[in-house]
Amino acid sequence: MLKAFLHVVLFICTLPLIAAQKSSKCENSCGTSKHLPYPFGFSSGCHIRLNCTENSTIVLDKYPVRSVTNDSILIDLPAQCGRPVEALLSMFSHNYAPTSHNGILLQNCSSPVKACRIPTTMVQTNFELLDCGNHSNNNTISCYSEDVNKSTFIDYLSVTRTGCRSLLSAIATGSLGNGSAISLDVQVVELGWWLDGESQCSDDAERVTVLSPLENWPGYRCRCLEGFVGDGYRESLGCRKESSRCSAPKYLSGHCGGTTRVGVLIGGVAAGACLMISVAMMCCFIRRRSHLRTRNRTRRRLCEATGISIPIYPYEEMEKATMNFSDKRRLGTGAYGTVYSGKLPNDEWVAIKRMIHRSDTDNIEQVMNEIKLLSSVSHQNLVRLLGCSIENGEQILVFEFMPNGTLSQHLQRERGNGLAWPVRLTIATETAQAIAYLHSAINPPIYHRDIKSSNILLDYNYKSKVADFGLSRLGMVESSHISTAPQGTPGYLDPQYHQTFHLSDKSDVYSFGVVLVEIITALKAVDFLRPQNDVNLASLAVDRIGKGCLDKIIDPFLMPRQDDWTFSSLHKVAELAFRCLAFHSDMRPSMVEVAAELEQIRLSKYVSLGGNFKASSETSSCSSSSDVSEKPLSLMVKKFELDGRGIYDSVNSLDSEKDRSPNSVEDSWLSEESSPSSNSLLGHVIQ
């Protein structure tokens, strides 16, 4: 006890010194849930300074920051007509600049710009509906890019010499690993960053030279040598051997590894002031120190398992946020945990996932796996991980809050009275894009393994986000599948995977095919109240679609609301679902193909086509034969007959209600007239 008392005295006596030191440090937190890695921050003590807005949004200049990695910064660049091309200069500084992985989209050009790495079809698909006061606008978009093999950054002077007056937007690209380019993000710019001055790399790191594109002055980044992990910087995590344990944590930064240098200066402090410490303060300090030790043990454990650091929340805060895990706050229960809505001290609503107690090993494995995977991806249609709490024998994950529940709840009328078809199709498209991102833009790819309607969450604007990565696994780089015992949800599980134990990207395609059928029919994936042969929804759908009897299983909610486009797109989505549900995985399309086809179907609503749509007789009568080849799926839907009329339907706007508590957000779209606004749908096209 005396030792603890002396610690308290020392702590109080050195408070002024600690405060002075902290004021000169780099502040890297924006709100309670957003933290930037070294060397980024929001104060003058940071090497690369960004800005934190009042609503806890991280911005660079005036552009929102999407993510920060060990070599790049992704910022949003929304499409805007008439923006001067000189606006691109604000993205060049002595510490960062746009890389050659970008395609810069320009307008108002005196002559076409040279060939671009970005496919023309991608530019047209995402920007052809943007109205800049010129009906032939899509033909005026020019794309500028650099040869990635010859240049690291965009040449600003070359952009200004193109003769183009307007900066429309940009598309950031990446690599699939085989040398071919793939679009990662639309309306996004990738900035490469570097540090200048004397090298601050740790002993086990190498200095990577980066040549500044404007000043032509060498900068650097640090990278740990092979066999070591960390960020490589002497002032931050440094580098440590992969097999070694994390060293003593940094109490102020929350990271493990690296070195901590604290200069202690004791002197000139009046002894009388130190002796005024009360026993109550001493007890409070001891308790606080115990909690700090617990949280820092958690940080070390996370660092050892995942190599990353995320915010750690006290368990007491989780209890308070959920009203002691009250049933009133319960959002749902899955195989691995129960999810509650919670309100943090800063009044931010979050989703708190409390893992179900099994063995400690199983619980920790699920938590670590989900943290590792969610921290390695960044996509607008994947749910964001905000932090965790691993105390008192509990494993808790904290996610962004999705106020409109799950897709399953809306399809089963547990929330609202039903979703209009355009809303369902948009949700399907966004979900497919997220899964395609996991399969194609990540190396090695990520297989979700539990795609289902209850894992598709909806935000204030009914934008979809894929959640629950507890079963997800990284794919093997050297092969197209990994071998593992079948796990997943009955009704969604790939039948071939169940027989061979070979998990591939096509297993997720099959599960998504079941989700598409759910969206069309609003039926459960498994329902024992249906006839014995129809218990499994996938089998039921394959049988009905193959016989040309889709109309027999379409959700009755959609039937009175069918117009020409709805009828056509419903059957096209059904055909796509049929292909996804093929027994042999080689017969299924890839998720990239599925996402592209759904986007094309969704955009067809806004194409200026018309005419009276006439259903084929093949769709109005059911075949008694089970031979699918007798009813080619291509005959299920006739092509539109052009007669000059447009089929673009205006729909009323719906304001998002972001200030509502989750208990009061129960609204749903009852018809196309109350579906999302045309501007909202257009936003999905150009994002």
Salt bridges, closest charged atoms under 4 A:
ASP76 OD1 - ARG66 NH2 2.88
ASP185 OD1 - ARG66 NH1 2.78
GLU190 OE1 - HIS101 ND1 3.10
GLU206 OE2 - ARG223 NH2 2.96
GLU235 OE1 - HIS47 NE2 3.47
GLU304 OE1 - ARG245 NH1 3.06
GLU316 OE2 - HIS291 NE2 3.91
GLU365 OE2 - ARG473 NH2 3.89
GLU370 OE1 - LYS353 NZ 3.16
GLU391 OE2 - ARG295 NH1 3.92
GLU394 OE2 - ARG354 NH2 2.85
GLU394 OE1 - HIS357 NE2 3.50
GLU400 OE1 - ARG384 NE 3.67
GLU400 OE2 - LYS465 NZ 3.10
GLU430 OE2 - HIS684 ND1 2.12
ASP450 OD2 - LYS452 NZ 3.77
ASP468 OD1 - LYS353 NZ 3.20
ASP494 OD1 - ARG588 NH2 2.64
ASP508 OD2 - HIS439 NE2 2.93
ASP534 OD2 - ARG544 NH2 3.08
ASP543 OD2 - ARG544 NH1 2.57
ASP543 OD1 - LYS547 NZ 3.30
ASP551 OD1 - HIS571 NE2 3.65
ASP555 OD2 - ARG413 NH2 3.09
ASP555 OD2 - ARG424 NH2 2.74
GLU597 OE1 - ARG579 NH1 3.09
GLU599 OE1 - ARG602 NH2 3.25
GLU618 OE1 - LYS631 NZ 2.98
ASP643 OD2 - ARG645 NE 3.29
ASP649 OD2 - LYS605 NZ 3.20
GLU657 OE1 - ARG660 NE 2.47
ASP667 OD2 - ARG660 NH1 3.08
GLU672 OE1 - LYS605 NZ 3.89
